[in-house]
Amino acid sequence: MLFQDLAEQLGIRALSNKVNGEDTAVRDALFPKDCAKNTRFAINFFTAIGLGGVTEAARKLIV
């Protein structure tokens, strides 16, 4: 609910820029890089709640 509210207030593009910005700690916390299974789960979760635009940088990690 938090990220959906942030996307509603900021817009999906601005939220994506904040998540995937220069501070990679946020992206690494939301999209773990320990194994592809965990990264895919996080991507699928954000996509399922309508925030697939935030996952673009994480999708490049598992390709």
mmCIF file as Biopython writes it, N, C-alpha, C and O atoms, coordinates in Angstrom:
data_model
#
loop_
_atom_site.group_PDB
_atom_site.id
_atom_site.type_symbol
_atom_site.label_atom_id
_atom_site.label_alt_id
_atom_site.label_comp_id
_atom_site.label_asym_id
_atom_site.label_entity_id
_atom_site.label_seq_id
_atom_site.pdbx_PDB_ins_code
_atom_site.Cartn_x
_atom_site.Cartn_y
_atom_site.Cartn_z
_atom_site.occupancy
_atom_site.B_iso_or_equiv
_atom_site.auth_seq_id
_atom_site.auth_asym_id
_atom_site.pdbx_PDB_model_num
ATOM 1   N N  . MET A ? 1  ? 0.817  -1.186  0.000   1.0 0.0 1  A 1 
ATOM 2   C CA . MET A ? 1  ? 0.000  0.000   0.000   1.0 0.0 1  A 1 
ATOM 3   C C  . MET A ? 1  ? 0.868  1.260   0.000   1.0 0.0 1  A 1 
ATOM 4   O O  . MET A ? 1  ? 0.503  2.280   -0.586  1.0 0.0 1  A 1 
ATOM 5   N N  . LEU A ? 2  ? 1.996  1.175   0.652   1.0 0.0 2  A 1 
ATOM 6   C CA . LEU A ? 2  ? 2.886  2.330   0.714   1.0 0.0 2  A 1 
ATOM 7   C C  . LEU A ? 2  ? 3.362  2.731   -0.678  1.0 0.0 2  A 1 
ATOM 8   O O  . LEU A ? 2  ? 3.303  3.906   -1.040  1.0 0.0 2  A 1 
ATOM 9   N N  . PHE A ? 3  ? 3.832  1.764   -1.454  1.0 0.0 3  A 1 
ATOM 10  C CA . PHE A ? 3  ? 4.356  2.085   -2.780  1.0 0.0 3  A 1 
ATOM 11  C C  . PHE A ? 3  ? 3.241  2.483   -3.741  1.0 0.0 3  A 1 
ATOM 12  O O  . PHE A ? 3  ? 3.458  3.308   -4.628  1.0 0.0 3  A 1 
ATOM 13  N N  . GLN A ? 4  ? 2.077  1.920   -3.581  1.0 0.0 4  A 1 
ATOM 14  C CA . GLN A ? 4  ? 0.957  2.332   -4.417  1.0 0.0 4  A 1 
ATOM 15  C C  . GLN A ? 4  ? 0.579  3.775   -4.115  1.0 0.0 4  A 1 
ATOM 16  O O  . GLN A ? 4  ? 0.275  4.546   -5.026  1.0 0.0 4  A 1 
ATOM 17  N N  . ASP A ? 5  ? 0.597  4.139   -2.844  1.0 0.0 5  A 1 
ATOM 18  C CA . ASP A ? 5  ? 0.299  5.520   -2.464  1.0 0.0 5  A 1 
ATOM 19  C C  . ASP A ? 5  ? 1.394  6.469   -2.970  1.0 0.0 5  A 1 
ATOM 20  O O  . ASP A ? 5  ? 1.095  7.560   -3.455  1.0 0.0 5  A 1 
ATOM 21  N N  . LEU A ? 6  ? 2.642  6.058   -2.858  1.0 0.0 6  A 1 
ATOM 22  C CA . LEU A ? 6  ? 3.732  6.882   -3.382  1.0 0.0 6  A 1 
ATOM 23  C C  . LEU A ? 6  ? 3.598  7.069   -4.890  1.0 0.0 6  A 1 
ATOM 24  O O  . LEU A ? 6  ? 3.813  8.169   -5.400  1.0 0.0 6  A 1 
ATOM 25  N N  . ALA A ? 7  ? 3.245  6.006   -5.602  1.0 0.0 7  A 1 
ATOM 26  C CA . ALA A ? 7  ? 3.064  6.108   -7.050  1.0 0.0 7  A 1 
ATOM 27  C C  . ALA A ? 7  ? 1.906  7.032   -7.390  1.0 0.0 7  A 1 
ATOM 28  O O  . ALA A ? 7  ? 1.954  7.761   -8.381  1.0 0.0 7  A 1 
ATOM 29  N N  . GLU A ? 8  ? 0.874  6.999   -6.571  1.0 0.0 8  A 1 
ATOM 30  C CA . GLU A ? 8  ? -0.277 7.873   -6.801  1.0 0.0 8  A 1 
ATOM 31  C C  . GLU A ? 8  ? 0.087  9.332   -6.560  1.0 0.0 8  A 1 
ATOM 32  O O  . GLU A ? 8  ? -0.342 10.209  -7.310  1.0 0.0 8  A 1 
ATOM 33  N N  . GLN A ? 9  ? 0.871  9.598   -5.525  1.0 0.0 9  A 1 
ATOM 34  C CA . GLN A ? 9  ? 1.235  10.965  -5.178  1.0 0.0 9  A 1 
ATOM 35  C C  . GLN A ? 9  ? 2.334  11.530  -6.087  1.0 0.0 9  A 1 
ATOM 36  O O  . GLN A ? 9  ? 2.252  12.675  -6.530  1.0 0.0 9  A 1 
ATOM 37  N N  . LEU A ? 10 ? 3.360  10.719  -6.359  1.0 0.0 10 A 1 
ATOM 38  C CA . LEU A ? 10 ? 4.505  11.188  -7.138  1.0 0.0 10 A 1 
ATOM 39  C C  . LEU A ? 10 ? 4.356  10.942  -8.636  1.0 0.0 10 A 1 
ATOM 40  O O  . LEU A ? 10 ? 4.851  11.709  -9.462  1.0 0.0 10 A 1 
ATOM 41  N N  . GLY A ? 11 ? 3.675  9.873   -8.962  1.0 0.0 11 A 1 
ATOM 42  C CA . GLY A ? 11 ? 3.633  9.396   -10.338 1.0 0.0 11 A 1 
ATOM 43  C C  . GLY A ? 11 ? 4.617  8.251   -10.479 1.0 0.0 11 A 1 
ATOM 44  O O  . GLY A ? 11 ? 5.635  8.215   -9.789  1.0 0.0 11 A 1 
ATOM 45  N N  . ILE A ? 12 ? 4.323  7.330   -11.356 1.0 0.0 12 A 1 
ATOM 46  C CA . ILE A ? 12 ? 5.151  6.130   -11.492 1.0 0.0 12 A 1 
ATOM 47  C C  . ILE A ? 12 ? 6.555  6.471   -11.988 1.0 0.0 12 A 1 
ATOM 48  O O  . ILE A ? 12 ? 7.523  5.831   -11.579 1.0 0.0 12 A 1 
ATOM 49  N N  . ARG A ? 13 ? 6.678  7.458   -12.852 1.0 0.0 13 A 1 
ATOM 50  C CA . ARG A ? 13 ? 7.996  7.830   -13.380 1.0 0.0 13 A 1 
ATOM 51  C C  . ARG A ? 13 ? 8.886  8.404   -12.282 1.0 0.0 13 A 1 
ATOM 52  O O  . ARG A ? 13 ? 10.056 8.033   -12.182 1.0 0.0 13 A 1 
ATOM 53  N N  . ALA A ? 14 ? 8.359  9.289   -11.469 1.0 0.0 14 A 1 
ATOM 54  C CA . ALA A ? 14 ? 9.146  9.882   -10.385 1.0 0.0 14 A 1 
ATOM 55  C C  . ALA A ? 14 ? 9.505  8.834   -9.335  1.0 0.0 14 A 1 
ATOM 56  O O  . ALA A ? 14 ? 10.617 8.843   -8.807  1.0 0.0 14 A 1 
ATOM 57  N N  . LEU A ? 15 ? 8.578  7.936   -9.030  1.0 0.0 15 A 1 
ATOM 58  C CA . LEU A ? 15 ? 8.861  6.867   -8.076  1.0 0.0 15 A 1 
ATOM 59  C C  . LEU A ? 15 ? 9.943  5.951   -8.621  1.0 0.0 15 A 1 
ATOM 60  O O  . LEU A ? 15 ? 10.843 5.546   -7.885  1.0 0.0 15 A 1 
ATOM 61  N N  . SER A ? 16 ? 9.866  5.627   -9.883  1.0 0.0 16 A 1 
ATOM 62  C CA . SER A ? 16 ? 10.888 4.787   -10.512 1.0 0.0 16 A 1 
ATOM 63  C C  . SER A ? 16 ? 12.248 5.467   -10.463 1.0 0.0 16 A 1 
ATOM 64  O O  . SER A ? 16 ? 13.259 4.813   -10.203 1.0 0.0 16 A 1 
ATOM 65  N N  . ASN A ? 17 ? 12.284 6.754   -10.707 1.0 0.0 17 A 1 
ATOM 66  C CA . ASN A ? 17 ? 13.550 7.492   -10.639 1.0 0.0 17 A 1 
ATOM 67  C C  . ASN A ? 17 ? 14.127 7.477   -9.230  1.0 0.0 17 A 1 
ATOM 68  O O  . ASN A ? 17 ? 15.342 7.375   -9.063  1.0 0.0 17 A 1 
ATOM 69  N N  . LYS A ? 18 ? 13.280 7.575   -8.222  1.0 0.0 18 A 1 
ATOM 70  C CA . LYS A ? 18 ? 13.753 7.551   -6.839  1.0 0.0 18 A 1 
ATOM 71  C C  . LYS A ? 18 ? 14.257 6.165   -6.453  1.0 0.0 18 A 1 
ATOM 72  O O  . LYS A ? 18 ? 15.291 6.041   -5.796  1.0 0.0 18 A 1 
ATOM 73  N N  . VAL A ? 19 ? 13.536 5.127   -6.857  1.0 0.0 19 A 1 
ATOM 74  C CA . VAL A ? 19 ? 13.932 3.765   -6.517  1.0 0.0 19 A 1 
ATOM 75  C C  . VAL A ? 19 ? 15.204 3.368   -7.256  1.0 0.0 19 A 1 
ATOM 76  O O  . VAL A ? 19 ? 16.081 2.722   -6.683  1.0 0.0 19 A 1 
ATOM 77  N N  . ASN A ? 20 ? 15.306 3.744   -8.499  1.0 0.0 20 A 1 
ATOM 78  C CA . ASN A ? 20 ? 16.441 3.341   -9.331  1.0 0.0 20 A 1 
ATOM 79  C C  . ASN A ? 20 ? 17.490 4.434   -9.471  1.0 0.0 20 A 1 
ATOM 80  O O  . ASN A ? 20 ? 18.317 4.385   -10.381 1.0 0.0 20 A 1 
ATOM 81  N N  . GLY A ? 21 ? 17.467 5.408   -8.588  1.0 0.0 21 A 1 
ATOM 82  C CA . GLY A ? 21 ? 18.388 6.535   -8.659  1.0 0.0 21 A 1 
ATOM 83  C C  . GLY A ? 21 ? 19.806 6.172   -8.280  1.0 0.0 21 A 1 
ATOM 84  O O  . GLY A ? 21 ? 20.184 5.000   -8.273  1.0 0.0 21 A 1 
ATOM 85  N N  . GLU A ? 22 ? 20.578 7.180   -7.969  1.0 0.0 22 A 1 
ATOM 86  C CA . GLU A ? 22 ? 21.994 6.997   -7.665  1.0 0.0 22 A 1 
ATOM 87  C C  . GLU A ? 22 ? 22.218 6.173   -6.402  1.0 0.0 22 A 1 
ATOM 88  O O  . GLU A ? 22 ? 23.202 5.439   -6.309  1.0 0.0 22 A 1 
ATOM 89  N N  . ASP A ? 23 ? 21.325 6.287   -5.439  1.0 0.0 23 A 1 
ATOM 90  C CA . ASP A ? 23 ? 21.439 5.516   -4.202  1.0 0.0 23 A 1 
ATOM 91  C C  . ASP A ? 23 ? 20.917 4.103   -4.461  1.0 0.0 23 A 1 
ATOM 92  O O  . ASP A ? 23 ? 19.709 3.869   -4.419  1.0 0.0 23 A 1 
ATOM 93  N N  . THR A ? 24 ? 21.815 3.174   -4.727  1.0 0.0 24 A 1 
ATOM 94  C CA . THR A ? 24 ? 21.403 1.817   -5.088  1.0 0.0 24 A 1 
ATOM 95  C C  . THR A ? 24 ? 20.953 1.001   -3.889  1.0 0.0 24 A 1 
ATOM 96  O O  . THR A ? 24 ? 20.461 -0.114  -4.062  1.0 0.0 24 A 1 
ATOM 97  N N  . ALA A ? 25 ? 21.103 1.516   -2.692  1.0 0.0 25 A 1 
ATOM 98  C CA . ALA A ? 25 ? 20.683 0.780   -1.500  1.0 0.0 25 A 1 
ATOM 99  C C  . ALA A ? 25 ? 19.186 0.515   -1.520  1.0 0.0 25 A 1 
ATOM 100 O O  . ALA A ? 25 ? 18.742 -0.552  -1.097  1.0 0.0 25 A 1 
ATOM 101 N N  . VAL A ? 26 ? 18.410 1.462   -2.002  1.0 0.0 26 A 1 
ATOM 102 C CA . VAL A ? 26 ? 16.954 1.286   -2.067  1.0 0.0 26 A 1 
ATOM 103 C C  . VAL A ? 26 ? 16.615 0.179   -3.059  1.0 0.0 26 A 1 
ATOM 104 O O  . VAL A ? 26 ? 15.835 -0.720  -2.747  1.0 0.0 26 A 1 
ATOM 105 N N  . ARG A ? 27 ? 17.195 0.243   -4.244  1.0 0.0 27 A 1 
ATOM 106 C CA . ARG A ? 27 ? 16.923 -0.780  -5.259  1.0 0.0 27 A 1 
ATOM 107 C C  . ARG A ? 27 ? 17.368 -2.155  -4.783  1.0 0.0 27 A 1 
ATOM 108 O O  . ARG A ? 27 ? 16.662 -3.143  -4.985  1.0 0.0 27 A 1 
ATOM 109 N N  . ASP A ? 28 ? 18.535 -2.221  -4.153  1.0 0.0 28 A 1 
ATOM 110 C CA . ASP A ? 28 ? 19.050 -3.503  -3.685  1.0 0.0 28 A 1 
ATOM 111 C C  . ASP A ? 28 ? 18.190 -4.083  -2.564  1.0 0.0 28 A 1 
ATOM 112 O O  . ASP A ? 28 ? 18.089 -5.302  -2.427  1.0 0.0 28 A 1 
ATOM 113 N N  . ALA A ? 29 ? 17.577 -3.224  -1.770  1.0 0.0 29 A 1 
ATOM 114 C CA . ALA A ? 29 ? 16.699 -3.710  -0.708  1.0 0.0 29 A 1 
ATOM 115 C C  . ALA A ? 29 ? 15.378 -4.232  -1.273  1.0 0.0 29 A 1 
ATOM 116 O O  . ALA A ? 29 ? 14.840 -5.224  -0.782  1.0 0.0 29 A 1 
ATOM 117 N N  . LEU A ? 30 ? 14.861 -3.569  -2.295  1.0 0.0 30 A 1 
ATOM 118 C CA . LEU A ? 30 ? 13.581 -3.985  -2.876  1.0 0.0 30 A 1 
ATOM 119 C C  . LEU A ? 30 ? 13.727 -5.152  -3.837  1.0 0.0 30 A 1 
ATOM 120 O O  . LEU A ? 30 ? 12.847 -6.009  -3.917  1.0 0.0 30 A 1 
ATOM 121 N N  . PHE A ? 31 ? 14.831 -5.188  -4.565  1.0 0.0 31 A 1 
ATOM 122 C CA . PHE A ? 31 ? 15.068 -6.216  -5.570  1.0 0.0 31 A 1 
ATOM 123 C C  . PHE A ? 31 ? 16.376 -6.928  -5.244  1.0 0.0 31 A 1 
ATOM 124 O O  . PHE A ? 31 ? 17.430 -6.542  -5.749  1.0 0.0 31 A 1 
ATOM 125 N N  . PRO A ? 32 ? 16.319 -7.958  -4.410  1.0 0.0 32 A 1 
ATOM 126 C CA . PRO A ? 32 ? 17.545 -8.628  -3.974  1.0 0.0 32 A 1 
ATOM 127 C C  . PRO A ? 32 ? 18.293 -9.254  -5.138  1.0 0.0 32 A 1 
ATOM 128 O O  . PRO A ? 32 ? 17.683 -9.746  -6.088  1.0 0.0 32 A 1 
ATOM 129 N N  . LYS A ? 33 ? 19.614 -9.234  -5.060  1.0 0.0 33 A 1 
ATOM 130 C CA . LYS A ? 33 ? 20.451 -9.786  -6.120  1.0 0.0 33 A 1 
ATOM 131 C C  . LYS A ? 33 ? 21.099 -11.102 -5.699  1.0 0.0 33 A 1 
ATOM 132 O O  . LYS A ? 33 ? 21.988 -11.599 -6.390  1.0 0.0 33 A 1 
ATOM 133 N N  . ASP A ? 34 ? 20.665 -11.673 -4.570  1.0 0.0 34 A 1 
ATOM 134 C CA . ASP A ? 34 ? 21.306 -12.893 -4.093  1.0 0.0 34 A 1 
ATOM 135 C C  . ASP A ? 34 ? 21.060 -14.086 -5.010  1.0 0.0 34 A 1 
ATOM 136 O O  . ASP A ? 34 ? 21.947 -14.922 -5.182  1.0 0.0 34 A 1 
ATOM 137 N N  . CYS A ? 35 ? 19.875 -14.176 -5.598  1.0 0.0 35 A 1 
ATOM 138 C CA . CYS A ? 35 ? 19.603 -15.215 -6.591  1.0 0.0 35 A 1 
ATOM 139 C C  . CYS A ? 35 ? 18.471 -14.742 -7.501  1.0 0.0 35 A 1 
ATOM 140 O O  . CYS A ? 35 ? 17.655 -13.906 -7.112  1.0 0.0 35 A 1 
ATOM 141 N N  . ALA A ? 36 ? 18.436 -15.278 -8.696  1.0 0.0 36 A 1 
ATOM 142 C CA . ALA A ? 36 ? 17.460 -14.842 -9.693  1.0 0.0 36 A 1 
ATOM 143 C C  . ALA A ? 36 ? 16.033 -15.113 -9.236  1.0 0.0 36 A 1 
ATOM 144 O O  . ALA A ? 36 ? 15.122 -14.361 -9.582  1.0 0.0 36 A 1 
ATOM 145 N N  . LYS A ? 37 ? 15.829 -16.166 -8.472  1.0 0.0 37 A 1 
ATOM 146 C CA . LYS A ? 37 ? 14.481 -16.508 -7.987  1.0 0.0 37 A 1 
ATOM 147 C C  . LYS A ? 37 ? 13.906 -15.381 -7.125  1.0 0.0 37 A 1 
ATOM 148 O O  . LYS A ? 37 ? 12.743 -15.012 -7.285  1.0 0.0 37 A 1 
ATOM 149 N N  . ASN A ? 38 ? 14.703 -14.843 -6.225  1.0 0.0 38 A 1 
ATOM 150 C CA . ASN A ? 38 ? 14.244 -13.761 -5.349  1.0 0.0 38 A 1 
ATOM 151 C C  . ASN A ? 38 ? 14.006 -12.475 -6.132  1.0 0.0 38 A 1 
ATOM 152 O O  . ASN A ? 38 ? 13.054 -11.743 -5.861  1.0 0.0 38 A 1 
ATOM 153 N N  . THR A ? 39 ? 14.867 -12.206 -7.093  1.0 0.0 39 A 1 
ATOM 154 C CA . THR A ? 39 ? 14.690 -11.010 -7.935  1.0 0.0 39 A 1 
ATOM 155 C C  . THR A ? 39 ? 13.404 -11.127 -8.741  1.0 0.0 39 A 1 
ATOM 156 O O  . THR A ? 39 ? 12.633 -10.170 -8.819  1.0 0.0 39 A 1 
ATOM 157 N N  . ARG A ? 40 ? 13.165 -12.291 -9.341  1.0 0.0 40 A 1 
ATOM 158 C CA . ARG A ? 40 ? 11.933 -12.500 -10.108 1.0 0.0 40 A 1 
ATOM 159 C C  . ARG A ? 40 ? 10.691 -12.353 -9.239  1.0 0.0 40 A 1 
ATOM 160 O O  . ARG A ? 40 ? 9.688  -11.786 -9.673  1.0 0.0 40 A 1 
ATOM 161 N N  . PHE A ? 41 ? 10.758 -12.871 -7.997  1.0 0.0 41 A 1 
ATOM 162 C CA . PHE A ? 41 ? 9.621  -12.741 -7.090  1.0 0.0 41 A 1 
ATOM 163 C C  . PHE A ? 41 ? 9.297  -11.277 -6.837  1.0 0.0 41 A 1 
ATOM 164 O O  . PHE A ? 41 ? 8.132  -10.883 -6.886  1.0 0.0 41 A 1 
ATOM 165 N N  . ALA A ? 42 ? 10.316 -10.468 -6.566  1.0 0.0 42 A 1 
ATOM 166 C CA . ALA A ? 42 ? 10.104 -9.040  -6.305  1.0 0.0 42 A 1 
ATOM 167 C C  . ALA A ? 42 ? 9.543  -8.343  -7.543  1.0 0.0 42 A 1 
ATOM 168 O O  . ALA A ? 42 ? 8.635  -7.518  -7.436  1.0 0.0 42 A 1 
ATOM 169 N N  . ILE A ? 43 ? 10.082 -8.673  -8.715  1.0 0.0 43 A 1 
ATOM 170 C CA . ILE A ? 43 ? 9.586  -8.078  -9.960  1.0 0.0 43 A 1 
ATOM 171 C C  . ILE A ? 43 ? 8.125  -8.455  -10.179 1.0 0.0 43 A 1 
ATOM 172 O O  . ILE A ? 43 ? 7.302  -7.601  -10.509 1.0 0.0 43 A 1 
ATOM 173 N N  . ASN A ? 44 ? 7.809  -9.726  -9.996  1.0 0.0 44 A 1 
ATOM 174 C CA . ASN A ? 44 ? 6.424  -10.183 -10.185 1.0 0.0 44 A 1 
ATOM 175 C C  . ASN A ? 44 ? 5.478  -9.532  -9.186  1.0 0.0 44 A 1 
ATOM 176 O O  . ASN A ? 44 ? 4.337  -9.214  -9.523  1.0 0.0 44 A 1 
ATOM 177 N N  . PHE A ? 45 ? 5.950  -9.332  -7.950  1.0 0.0 45 A 1 
ATOM 178 C CA . PHE A ? 45 ? 5.107  -8.691  -6.941  1.0 0.0 45 A 1 
ATOM 179 C C  . PHE A ? 45 ? 4.777  -7.257  -7.335  1.0 0.0 45 A 1 
ATOM 180 O O  . PHE A ? 45 ? 3.610  -6.867  -7.327  1.0 0.0 45 A 1 
ATOM 181 N N  . PHE A ? 46 ? 5.786  -6.474  -7.678  1.0 0.0 46 A 1 
ATOM 182 C CA . PHE A ? 46 ? 5.543  -5.081  -8.048  1.0 0.0 46 A 1 
ATOM 183 C C  . PHE A ? 46 ? 4.701  -4.984  -9.321  1.0 0.0 46 A 1 
ATOM 184 O O  . PHE A ? 46 ? 3.884  -4.073  -9.459  1.0 0.0 46 A 1 
ATOM 185 N N  . THR A ? 47 ? 4.898  -5.912  -10.243 1.0 0.0 47 A 1 
ATOM 186 C CA . THR A ? 47 ? 4.081  -5.925  -11.455 1.0 0.0 47 A 1 
ATOM 187 C C  . THR A ? 47 ? 2.634  -6.262  -11.120 1.0 0.0 47 A 1 
ATOM 188 O O  . THR A ? 47 ? 1.715  -5.666  -11.680 1.0 0.0 47 A 1 
ATOM 189 N N  . ALA A ? 48 ? 2.423  -7.210  -10.213 1.0 0.0 48 A 1 
ATOM 190 C CA . ALA A ? 48 ? 1.070  -7.629  -9.837  1.0 0.0 48 A 1 
ATOM 191 C C  . ALA A ? 48 ? 0.280  -6.511  -9.155  1.0 0.0 48 A 1 
ATOM 192 O O  . ALA A ? 48 ? -0.942 -6.452  -9.288  1.0 0.0 48 A 1 
ATOM 193 N N  . ILE A ? 49 ? 0.959  -5.632  -8.431  1.0 0.0 49 A 1 
ATOM 194 C CA . ILE A ? 49 ? 0.245  -4.542  -7.763  1.0 0.0 49 A 1 
ATOM 195 C C  . ILE A ? 49 ? 0.180  -3.289  -8.622  1.0 0.0 49 A 1 
ATOM 196 O O  . ILE A ? 49 ? -0.215 -2.223  -8.152  1.0 0.0 49 A 1 
ATOM 197 N N  . GLY A ? 50 ? 0.568  -3.425  -9.884  1.0 0.0 50 A 1 
ATOM 198 C CA . GLY A ? 50 ? 0.421  -2.321  -10.818 1.0 0.0 50 A 1 
ATOM 199 C C  . GLY A ? 50 ? 1.601  -1.374  -10.883 1.0 0.0 50 A 1 
ATOM 200 O O  . GLY A ? 50 ? 1.474  -0.268  -11.408 1.0 0.0 50 A 1 
ATOM 201 N N  . LEU A ? 51 ? 2.740  -1.779  -10.364 1.0 0.0 51 A 1 
ATOM 202 C CA . LEU A ? 51 ? 3.914  -0.905  -10.355 1.0 0.0 51 A 1 
ATOM 203 C C  . LEU A ? 51 ? 5.057  -1.513  -11.165 1.0 0.0 51 A 1 
ATOM 204 O O  . LEU A ? 51 ? 6.216  -1.454  -10.754 1.0 0.0 51 A 1 
ATOM 205 N N  . GLY A ? 52 ? 4.734  -2.081  -12.288 1.0 0.0 52 A 1 
ATOM 206 C CA . GLY A ? 52 ? 5.740  -2.695  -13.142 1.0 0.0 52 A 1 
ATOM 207 C C  . GLY A ? 52 ? 6.768  -1.714  -13.657 1.0 0.0 52 A 1 
ATOM 208 O O  . GLY A ? 52 ? 7.885  -2.114  -13.985 1.0 0.0 52 A 1 
ATOM 209 N N  . GLY A ? 53 ? 6.424  -0.440  -13.740 1.0 0.0 53 A 1 
ATOM 210 C CA . GLY A ? 53 ? 7.358  0.569   -14.208 1.0 0.0 53 A 1 
ATOM 211 C C  . GLY A ? 53 ? 8.563  0.739   -13.298 1.0 0.0 53 A 1 
ATOM 212 O O  . GLY A ? 53 ? 9.607  1.218   -13.740 1.0 0.0 53 A 1 
ATOM 213 N N  . VAL A ? 54 ? 8.436  0.359   -12.048 1.0 0.0 54 A 1 
ATOM 214 C CA . VAL A ? 54 ? 9.523  0.476   -11.078 1.0 0.0 54 A 1 
ATOM 215 C C  . VAL A ? 54 ? 10.552 -0.639  -11.279 1.0 0.0 54 A 1 
ATOM 216 O O  . VAL A ? 54 ? 11.684 -0.528  -10.809 1.0 0.0 54 A 1 
ATOM 217 N N  . THR A ? 55 ? 10.167 -1.703  -11.969 1.0 0.0 55 A 1 
ATOM 218 C CA . THR A ? 55 ? 11.008 -2.900  -12.065 1.0 0.0 55 A 1 
ATOM 219 C C  . THR A ? 55 ? 11.956 -2.910  -13.254 1.0 0.0 55 A 1 
ATOM 220 O O  . THR A ? 55 ? 12.688 -3.883  -13.432 1.0 0.0 55 A 1 
ATOM 221 N N  . GLU A ? 56 ? 11.971 -1.882  -14.062 1.0 0.0 56 A 1 
ATOM 222 C CA . GLU A ? 56 ? 12.763 -1.898  -15.295 1.0 0.0 56 A 1 
ATOM 223 C C  . GLU A ? 56 ? 14.248 -2.165  -15.038 1.0 0.0 56 A 1 
ATOM 224 O O  . GLU A ? 56 ? 14.845 -2.984  -15.736 1.0 0.0 56 A 1 
ATOM 225 N N  . ALA A ? 57 ? 14.850 -1.508  -14.072 1.0 0.0 57 A 1 
ATOM 226 C CA . ALA A ? 57 ? 16.274 -1.714  -13.790 1.0 0.0 57 A 1 
ATOM 227 C C  . ALA A ? 57 ? 16.526 -3.115  -13.237 1.0 0.0 57 A 1 
ATOM 228 O O  . ALA A ? 57 ? 17.550 -3.723  -13.546 1.0 0.0 57 A 1 
ATOM 229 N N  . ALA A ? 58 ? 15.616 -3.628  -12.434 1.0 0.0 58 A 1 
ATOM 230 C CA . ALA A ? 58 ? 15.776 -4.963  -11.855 1.0 0.0 58 A 1 
ATOM 231 C C  . ALA A ? 58 ? 15.645 -6.041  -12.922 1.0 0.0 58 A 1 
ATOM 232 O O  . ALA A ? 58 ? 16.285 -7.088  -12.826 1.0 0.0 58 A 1 
ATOM 233 N N  . ARG A ? 59 ? 14.826 -5.796  -13.934 1.0 0.0 59 A 1 
ATOM 234 C CA . ARG A ? 59 ? 14.674 -6.771  -15.007 1.0 0.0 59 A 1 
ATOM 235 C C  . ARG A ? 59 ? 15.995 -6.988  -15.748 1.0 0.0 59 A 1 
ATOM 236 O O  . ARG A ? 59 ? 16.255 -8.085  -16.244 1.0 0.0 59 A 1 
ATOM 237 N N  . LYS A ? 60 ? 16.812 -5.969  -15.824 1.0 0.0 60 A 1 
ATOM 238 C CA . LYS A ? 60 ? 18.107 -6.083  -16.488 1.0 0.0 60 A 1 
ATOM 239 C C  . LYS A ? 60 ? 19.066 -6.961  -15.689 1.0 0.0 60 A 1 
ATOM 240 O O  . LYS A ? 60 ? 20.023 -7.493  -16.252 1.0 0.0 60 A 1 
ATOM 241 N N  . LEU A ? 61 ? 18.831 -7.120  -14.399 1.0 0.0 61 A 1 
ATOM 242 C CA . LEU A ? 61 ? 19.707 -7.926  -13.549 1.0 0.0 61 A 1 
ATOM 243 C C  . LEU A ? 61 ? 19.564 -9.418  -13.831 1.0 0.0 61 A 1 
ATOM 244 O O  . LEU A ? 61 ? 20.525 -10.172 -13.685 1.0 0.0 61 A 1 
ATOM 245 N N  . ILE A ? 62 ? 18.376 -9.844  -14.232 1.0 0.0 62 A 1 
ATOM 246 C CA . ILE A ? 62 ? 18.157 -11.282 -14.396 1.0 0.0 62 A 1 
ATOM 247 C C  . ILE A ? 62 ? 18.245 -11.750 -15.839 1.0 0.0 62 A 1 
ATOM 248 O O  . ILE A ? 62 ? 18.058 -12.936 -16.107 1.0 0.0 62 A 1 
ATOM 249 N N  . VAL A ? 63 ? 18.519 -10.864 -16.760 1.0 0.0 63 A 1 
ATOM 250 C CA . VAL A ? 63 ? 18.618 -11.248 -18.173 1.0 0.0 63 A 1 
ATOM 251 C C  . VAL A ? 63 ? 19.940 -11.851 -18.469 1.0 0.0 63 A 1 
ATOM 252 O O  . VAL A ? 63 ? 20.202 -12.234 -19.610 1.0 0.0 63 A 1 
#
